[in-house]
């Protein structure tokens, strides 16, 4: 009997092709799509994932492939684990990555439970990463690599994980979809957060934070030397590394270099002020044996940043401190630090 696999189908081309490749390889495929939030409350245009249209696209792909398809309602847990955390982090002057939370708390953990219930031996997704021999690695197409977003997946999940498009380029993936006549073949990718379809994340904060919340209240914009040069309309509108929306009048470009929620200050400085030679990560999750003090690795602090070499200065169950061999720019609290050795993803944590 062919192994049964649960495939997370978002309605985009990548997960559609993941399902198709598994069908062609002889697996017994079951497709599922997650309903993550209320569409009546948050209307969205056609998107690669999460919209009602995309649920219909995923269903159409499943029909084309001749496999069963189910829609699972994860709205409550997604709201609790992802959206509430998103709002709380911005209220603390931090910059969260909801996709990491979704992978860690919703997609993999909850879907694996449903896979067991449906008699599936494995879980497959359309992520550009490689799951091989119980470990996660970067995708072969480094321009599309999504392993950075997977550091929070529980280690015990990885041996049951399949990533069929991780060894392909995006164009090769679309080629499979075109060959099979899938409705998602030419679907455009979106870079926006699924529950912030307009890209205006502040509107989500305004809706969910209490009236008079400090994160959306006026406060001073100050330089690294303590000089007040302007006023902002809420520190939650800013993130470390941001240049847009800052006062002019300087001979050199200004960037947000820190946010101080306790005083509502947004601190600005030069590009050089963005460089960091150390990083501390908390909320750790290990996909390999934990690193020890003195060991070396690479750390990636943004989704599109280059990983930089680092040495472990100190490590505990709660945190890891890294000294960098070269500076990392715009290290923002709340973002993720993914740890690698070569292409292998070792784990990661939240930048403290």
PyMOL commands that set and color helices and strands:
alter all, ss='L'
color gray80, all
select helices_A, chain A and resi 13-24+52-65+75-91+98-117+142-144+147-150+155-158+170-180+201-208+214-216+235-237+271-274
alter helices_A, ss='H'
color red, helices_A
select strands_A, chain A and resi 4-8+28-35+68-73+122-124+129-132+135-138+161-162+219-223+228-232+255-260+265-269+275-286+296-300+308-315+319-329+336-341+344-351
alter strands_A, ss='S'
color yellow, strands_A
deselect
rebuild
show_as cartoon
